[in-house]
Amino acid sequence: MIRTEGVTDVTEETFTAEVLESALPVLVEFTADWCGPCRQLVPVLREIAREEADRITIVQVDVDRESGIAVRYGVLATPTLMVFRAGEPVKSIVGARPKRKLLLELADVLTPAGR
C-alpha cells in the first residue's frame, strides 16, 4: 500500500466510521500499489490533507485488499477520488490531478473553515 502522510488507510471494518459517519466531507482515494498515477497523487493528497484538515478528511482504500468497497461504489479505474458527504457519494473524479486543479474541482464540496 502506498502510504501517504496525513491520509488514513480505510478497510471494510473502518469504512463506515471513517467515511460514512464523518462530520466533514471525506475524499476517498481508491488506489493500488501498482498504480503509477496513484503515486503521483501522494504529494498532492498529503498537502491537501495537511492544509485543509478542518474542511475535508482524506482517506485511501486499496482496491486489491478492499475490493468489496470498490465494487460497491462502482470503481473501475485507479486512482478514483470519490467525495462523500453525510454518508453519500457526491462527486467522483478519475485520474491524477495537480493540486491546484484538484482543489478547484473540490471547491463545491469543501466544508467552510471553522464549521
Buried (B, 14 or more C-beta within 10 A) or exposed (E): EBEBEBBBBBEEEBBEEBBEEBEBBBBBBBBBEEBEBBBBBBEBBBBBBEEBEEBBBBBBBBBBBBEEBBEEBEBEEBBBBBBBBEEEBEBBBBEBBEBEEBBEBBEEBBBEEEE
